[in-house]
Amino acid sequence: MRVYLNGEWCDAADAVVPVDDPGFLNADAVYETARLHRGRYFRLGAHLERLAGSAAILRIPLPPLDVLDRVAGELARVHAFEEATLRITVTRAIRDPERQPGTVLVTLRPLPDDWRERADRGWTVVTAAARRPPTASIPARLKSPGRPYATIARFEARDAGADDALLLDAAGDVCEGPTWNVFWCRGDRLFTPSLDVGVLAGVTRAAILELAPTAGLAVAEGRFPRADLERADELFATMSSLGVVPFRTLDARPLPSPAPIAAALQQRYWALVARESTGPA
């Protein structure tokens, strides 16, 4: 597999990161992922702008965004994947860190053939004891590898035999998953934590908020205690890789399977992705 590393193209097996790279040593880096669907990228520009926002918070210089856009296009052209995930990682430079990035690595990895079936099947989810730190400590807009609380939450899920974990914030309000946003519905109302709770402004999250009215759903964003989820008719996660993933259970509480609202939004979401995706295919 070909990758882009510090201005050069090479095989993934030959890619080398310096042992003193701050991203490797201290997670002093930012990253972004985007979705390739049917050989084209969905809202890649939004992902690049979010990368720039993360880099501004950590004061890590980035290559020009149009360069990263071209690199993403070249990876799609070379690999000719139909369904894949793009990842851009930029670390702090060891020398002259105010003026230039350190390691710049861009990869494109294919999704498994059963990705859509996995999404439709849904997840079992547990509420993690680990909490999302306050935004004064870790800003919601920052997407960085340094998220040990998310790793701890996923170990909690594994130990419980669940597929993934739901994070609450320090006050005990519903927040997000380790790499996804969360929604739930009650009747014809769709709920999701607002950005000021500390959730990442997911590109898929934004798309679902756009699509909800077309499914007859009124949207409520805000702060919601964990107890509110006990009255939810459906819960689901949203992410770039799989789109909409319904919960089969939350803390062993069974939920509808199939989940009709999640399925309707999933269908609308991938139709939107197909319409708006751009790239070399």
C-alpha positions as CSV (number, residue, x, y, z in Angstrom):
1,M,0.0,0.0,0.0
2,R,1.3,3.4,-1.0
3,V,1.4,6.3,1.6
4,Y,2.4,9.9,1.6
5,L,5.1,10.7,4.1
6,N,6.8,14.1,4.4
7,G,6.4,15.1,0.8
8,E,7.4,11.7,-0.6
9,W,5.5,8.6,-1.8
10,C,6.5,5.2,-0.4
11,D,5.3,1.8,0.5
12,A,3.7,1.5,3.9
13,A,6.3,-1.1,4.9
14,D,9.1,1.4,4.2
15,A,7.5,4.4,6.0
16,V,9.7,5.5,9.0
17,V,8.9,8.0,11.8
18,P,11.9,9.4,13.8
19,V,12.2,7.9,17.3
20,D,12.2,11.5,18.8
21,D,9.1,12.6,16.9
22,P,6.9,14.5,19.4
23,G,3.8,12.8,18.0
24,F,5.2,9.4,18.7
25,L,6.6,10.3,22.1
26,N,3.9,12.6,23.5
27,A,0.9,12.4,21.2
28,D,1.8,16.0,20.2
29,A,-0.1,15.8,17.0
30,V,-3.4,16.3,15.2
31,Y,-5.2,14.1,12.9
32,E,-8.4,13.9,10.7
33,T,-10.2,11.0,9.0
34,A,-12.5,11.2,6.0
35,R,-14.6,8.7,4.1
36,L,-14.1,7.5,0.5
37,H,-17.4,6.2,-0.8
38,R,-17.7,4.6,-4.3
39,G,-14.3,6.0,-5.1
40,R,-15.1,9.6,-4.0
41,Y,-14.6,11.7,-0.9
42,F,-17.6,13.0,1.1
43,R,-17.1,16.6,2.4
44,L,-13.3,16.4,2.4
45,G,-13.1,20.2,2.6
46,A,-15.0,20.1,6.0
47,H,-12.6,17.5,7.3
48,L,-9.6,19.6,6.2
49,E,-11.0,22.7,7.8
50,R,-11.5,20.8,11.0
51,L,-7.9,19.6,10.8
52,A,-6.8,23.2,10.5
53,G,-8.9,24.1,13.6
54,S,-7.2,21.3,15.6
55,A,-3.8,22.5,14.4
56,A,-4.5,26.1,15.4
57,I,-5.4,25.0,19.0
58,L,-2.0,23.1,19.4
59,R,-0.1,25.7,17.3
60,I,1.1,23.0,14.9
61,P,1.8,24.4,11.4
62,L,0.1,22.5,8.6
63,P,1.0,22.0,4.9
64,P,-1.3,24.0,2.7
65,L,-4.8,22.5,2.7
66,D,-4.9,22.4,-1.1
67,V,-1.7,20.2,-1.0
68,L,-3.4,17.8,1.4
69,D,-6.5,17.8,-0.9
70,R,-4.3,16.8,-3.8
71,V,-2.6,14.1,-1.8
72,A,-5.9,12.6,-0.9
73,G,-7.0,12.6,-4.5
74,E,-3.8,10.9,-5.6
75,L,-4.2,8.2,-3.0
76,A,-7.7,7.6,-4.2
77,R,-6.5,7.4,-7.8
78,V,-3.5,5.1,-7.1
79,H,-5.4,2.6,-4.9
80,A,-8.8,2.7,-6.8
81,F,-10.6,1.7,-3.6
82,E,-14.4,1.8,-3.6
83,E,-14.8,2.1,0.2
84,A,-12.0,3.4,2.4
85,T,-10.9,5.7,5.2
86,L,-8.4,8.5,4.7
87,R,-6.3,9.5,7.6
88,I,-4.1,12.6,7.8
89,T,-1.7,12.9,10.8
90,V,0.6,15.9,11.4
91,T,3.0,16.0,14.4
92,R,5.0,18.9,15.9
93,A,8.4,19.5,14.3
94,I,11.5,18.9,16.4
95,R,13.3,21.8,14.8
96,D,11.7,25.1,14.0
97,P,8.3,24.0,15.3
98,E,6.7,27.4,14.9
99,R,7.2,27.4,11.1
100,Q,6.9,23.9,9.8
101,P,5.1,20.7,10.6
102,G,7.0,17.6,11.8
103,T,5.8,14.3,10.4
104,V,3.0,14.5,7.8
105,L,1.5,11.1,7.1
106,V,-1.5,10.5,4.8
107,T,-2.9,7.0,4.4
108,L,-5.9,5.4,2.7
109,R,-7.2,2.1,4.1
110,P,-9.9,0.0,2.6
111,L,-13.0,-0.9,4.7
112,P,-13.9,-4.6,5.1
113,D,-16.4,-5.9,2.5
114,D,-19.1,-6.3,5.1
115,W,-18.9,-2.7,6.4
116,R,-22.6,-2.1,5.6
117,E,-23.8,-5.3,7.2
118,R,-21.8,-4.5,10.3
119,A,-23.5,-1.1,10.5
120,D,-26.9,-2.5,10.0
121,R,-26.3,-5.2,12.7
122,G,-25.7,-2.5,15.3
123,W,-23.8,-2.5,18.5
124,T,-24.1,-3.5,22.1
125,V,-22.9,-0.4,24.2
126,V,-22.1,0.2,27.8
127,T,-21.8,3.5,29.7
128,A,-18.2,4.0,30.6
129,A,-17.0,4.9,34.1
130,A,-14.3,6.9,32.4
131,R,-15.4,10.5,31.7
132,R,-14.8,13.0,28.9
133,P,-12.5,15.7,30.5
134,P,-13.9,19.3,30.8
135,T,-13.4,21.4,27.6
136,A,-11.2,23.8,29.6
137,S,-8.7,20.9,29.7
138,I,-9.3,19.4,26.2
139,P,-11.3,21.6,23.8
140,A,-14.1,19.9,22.0
141,R,-12.7,21.1,18.6
142,L,-9.4,19.4,19.2
143,K,-8.9,16.1,17.4
144,S,-5.6,14.7,18.7
145,P,-4.3,11.2,19.3
146,G,-3.9,12.1,23.0
147,R,-7.3,10.8,24.2
148,P,-6.5,8.1,26.9
149,Y,-9.9,8.4,28.4
150,A,-11.4,7.1,25.2
151,T,-9.0,4.2,25.2
152,I,-9.9,3.4,28.8
153,A,-13.6,3.5,27.9
154,R,-13.1,1.0,25.1
155,F,-11.3,-1.4,27.4
156,E,-14.3,-1.1,29.7
157,A,-16.5,-2.1,26.8
158,R,-14.2,-5.0,25.9
159,D,-14.2,-6.3,29.5
160,A,-18.0,-6.1,29.5
161,G,-18.3,-8.0,26.3
162,A,-19.8,-5.0,24.5
163,D,-19.0,-3.5,21.1
164,D,-18.3,0.0,22.3
165,A,-18.7,2.5,25.2
166,L,-20.7,5.7,25.7
167,L,-18.9,8.6,27.5
168,L,-20.5,11.0,29.9
169,D,-19.0,14.4,30.7
170,A,-17.6,15.3,34.1
171,A,-21.1,16.4,35.3
172,G,-22.6,13.0,34.2
173,D,-24.4,14.3,31.1
174,V,-24.5,12.3,27.9
175,C,-21.5,13.3,25.7
176,E,-20.2,11.0,22.9
177,G,-18.4,7.8,22.0
178,P,-14.7,7.3,21.7
179,T,-14.8,8.1,18.0
180,W,-18.5,8.9,17.3
181,N,-21.4,11.1,18.1
182,V,-24.6,9.8,19.7
183,F,-28.3,10.4,18.9
184,W,-31.5,9.1,20.4
185,C,-35.2,9.5,19.6
186,R,-38.4,9.6,21.5
187,G,-41.5,9.7,19.3
188,D,-40.8,12.2,16.5
189,R,-38.1,14.1,18.4
190,L,-34.4,13.5,17.8
191,F,-31.9,14.4,20.6
192,T,-28.2,14.9,20.6
193,P,-25.7,16.6,23.0
194,S,-24.9,20.1,22.0
195,L,-21.3,21.1,21.1
196,D,-20.8,22.9,24.4
197,V,-21.1,19.6,26.3
198,G,-17.7,18.8,24.8
199,V,-18.6,16.7,21.7
200,L,-16.6,16.8,18.5
201,A,-18.5,18.6,15.7
202,G,-18.7,15.4,13.6
203,V,-19.2,15.8,9.8
204,T,-21.6,12.9,9.9
205,R,-23.4,14.5,12.9
206,A,-23.9,17.7,10.9
207,A,-25.3,15.7,8.0
208,I,-27.8,13.9,10.2
209,L,-28.9,17.2,11.7
210,E,-29.6,18.4,8.1
211,L,-31.5,15.2,7.2
212,A,-33.6,14.8,10.3
213,P,-36.4,17.2,9.1
214,T,-36.7,15.2,5.9
215,A,-37.6,12.1,8.1
216,G,-40.2,14.1,10.0
217,L,-38.0,14.6,13.1
218,A,-37.7,17.7,15.2
219,V,-34.2,18.1,16.6
220,A,-33.3,19.0,20.1
221,E,-29.6,19.8,21.0
222,G,-28.7,20.4,24.6
223,R,-27.4,18.9,27.9
224,F,-29.1,15.7,28.8
225,P,-28.6,13.5,31.9
226,R,-27.9,9.8,31.4
227,A,-31.3,9.0,32.8
228,D,-32.9,10.5,29.7
229,L,-31.6,7.6,27.7
230,E,-33.9,5.2,29.6
231,R,-36.9,6.8,27.9
232,A,-35.4,6.6,24.4
233,D,-37.1,4.6,21.7
234,E,-33.9,4.2,19.7
235,L,-30.2,5.2,20.1
236,F,-27.6,5.3,17.4
237,A,-24.0,6.4,16.8
238,T,-22.8,8.4,13.8
239,M,-19.4,8.4,12.3
240,S,-17.7,8.8,8.9
241,S,-16.7,5.2,8.5
242,L,-20.1,3.5,9.0
243,G,-22.6,6.3,8.9
244,V,-25.5,5.4,11.3
245,V,-25.1,2.5,13.7
246,P,-28.0,1.6,15.9
247,F,-27.6,0.4,19.5
248,R,-28.9,-3.1,20.0
249,T,-28.5,-2.7,23.8
250,L,-27.3,0.0,26.2
251,D,-26.1,-1.3,29.5
252,A,-28.0,-4.6,28.7
253,R,-31.3,-2.8,28.1
254,P,-32.7,-4.2,24.8
255,L,-33.5,-1.7,22.0
256,P,-35.5,-2.2,18.8
257,S,-33.9,-4.3,16.2
258,P,-34.3,-3.3,13.4
259,A,-34.4,0.3,14.5
260,P,-36.7,2.1,12.0
261,I,-35.6,5.7,12.5
262,A,-31.9,4.8,12.4
263,A,-32.6,2.8,9.2
264,A,-34.4,5.7,7.6
265,L,-31.6,8.1,8.4
266,Q,-29.0,5.7,7.3
267,Q,-30.7,5.4,3.9
268,R,-30.9,9.2,3.6
269,Y,-27.3,9.6,4.7
270,W,-25.8,7.4,2.1
271,A,-27.9,8.9,-0.6
272,L,-26.6,12.3,0.5
273,V,-23.0,11.0,0.5
274,A,-23.5,9.6,-3.0
275,R,-24.8,13.0,-4.3
276,E,-22.1,15.1,-2.7
277,S,-19.0,13.0,-2.9
278,T,-16.2,14.4,-5.1
279,G,-12.9,13.1,-6.3
280,P,-11.1,11.2,-9.1
281,A,-13.5,8.3,-9.7
